[in-house]
């Protein structure tokens, strides 16, 4: 019973970590795109 609980906690932590990693990657990508477009508009104006 205890080993099953540990397994459930491990899987939950793994899933939370994956969600956090994916969200962080999307956030970083969005920031890079925003920074790039801001640089472009500054260079073109």
Rosetta silent file (secondary structure, phi, psi, omega in degrees, C-alpha in Angstrom):
SEQUENCE: XXXXXXXXXXXXXXXXXXXXXXXXXXXXXXXXXXXXXXXXXXXXX
SCORE:     score description
SCORE:     0.000 S_00000001
   1 L     0.000  -45.211 -178.518    0.000    0.000    0.000 S_00000001
   2 H   -66.305  -39.014  179.961    2.770    2.431    0.927 S_00000001
   3 H   -64.228  -35.044  178.632    4.757    1.681   -2.242 S_00000001
   4 H   -65.985  -40.776  178.557    1.669    2.439   -4.327 S_00000001
   5 H   -62.195  -43.470  178.531    1.282    5.824   -2.607 S_00000001
   6 H   -60.944  -41.720  179.734    4.933    6.627   -3.321 S_00000001
   7 H   -63.170  -42.352  179.531    4.426    5.688   -6.981 S_00000001
   8 H   -62.798  -43.766  179.248    1.368    7.955   -7.260 S_00000001
   9 H   -63.146  -41.739  179.632    3.274   10.869   -5.712 S_00000001
  10 H   -61.871  -44.637 -179.889    6.215   10.297   -8.081 S_00000001
  11 H   -64.681  -41.802  179.421    3.931   10.295  -11.142 S_00000001
  12 H   -62.496  -42.897  178.499    2.134   13.436   -9.937 S_00000001
  13 H   -64.102  -40.797  179.761    5.462   15.221   -9.417 S_00000001
  14 H   -62.665  -44.967  179.713    6.673   14.119  -12.853 S_00000001
  15 H   -65.263  -42.081  178.706    3.511   15.416  -14.540 S_00000001
  16 H   -62.708  -41.154  178.330    3.685   18.719  -12.644 S_00000001
  17 H   -63.353  -40.474  179.264    7.324   19.093  -13.664 S_00000001
  18 H   -65.919  -42.838  178.592    6.486   18.435  -17.323 S_00000001
  19 H   -61.851  -44.159  179.576    3.656   20.999  -17.285 S_00000001
  20 H   -61.887  -42.279 -178.940    5.973   23.540  -15.637 S_00000001
  21 H   -65.028  -44.909 -179.892    8.719   22.821  -18.197 S_00000001
  22 H   -64.938  -44.593  179.603    6.351   23.166  -21.193 S_00000001
  23 H   -63.005  -41.132  178.408    4.818   26.389  -19.812 S_00000001
  24 H   -63.497  -40.010  178.859    8.286   27.799  -19.166 S_00000001
  25 H   -64.107  -42.338  179.372    9.373   26.930  -22.700 S_00000001
  26 H   -66.013  -41.702  178.391    6.312   28.639  -24.200 S_00000001
  27 H   -62.026  -43.337  178.907    6.869   31.698  -21.985 S_00000001
  28 H   -64.171  -40.389  179.007   10.523   31.917  -23.005 S_00000001
  29 H   -64.374  -44.470  179.893    9.602   31.587  -26.681 S_00000001
  30 H   -62.472  -40.534  179.110    6.951   34.317  -26.390 S_00000001
  31 H   -65.938  -39.371  178.758    9.438   36.633  -24.662 S_00000001
  32 H   -64.674  -42.056  179.078   12.035   35.982  -27.375 S_00000001
  33 H   -65.405  -44.367  179.635    9.484   36.732  -30.122 S_00000001
  34 H   -62.268  -44.033  178.834    8.316   39.899  -28.344 S_00000001
  35 H   -63.490  -41.246  179.659   11.908   41.053  -27.860 S_00000001
  36 H   -64.915  -43.320 -179.629   12.760   40.314  -31.489 S_00000001
  37 H   -69.166  -35.391  176.866    9.765   42.205  -32.865 S_00000001
  38 H   -64.017  -41.156  177.685   10.478   45.159  -30.555 S_00000001
  39 H   -63.442  -41.757 -179.890   14.058   45.223  -31.859 S_00000001
  40 H   -63.349  -46.865 -178.733   12.807   45.065  -35.456 S_00000001
  41 H   -64.487  -36.458  178.282   10.350   47.942  -35.026 S_00000001
  42 H   -66.816  -39.721 -178.509   13.059   50.046  -33.355 S_00000001
  43 H   -70.225  -35.533 -175.753   15.491   49.321  -36.196 S_00000001
  44 H   -80.336  -29.608 -175.782   12.919   50.057  -38.925 S_00000001
  45 L   -76.053    0.000    0.000   11.505   53.262  -37.479 S_00000001
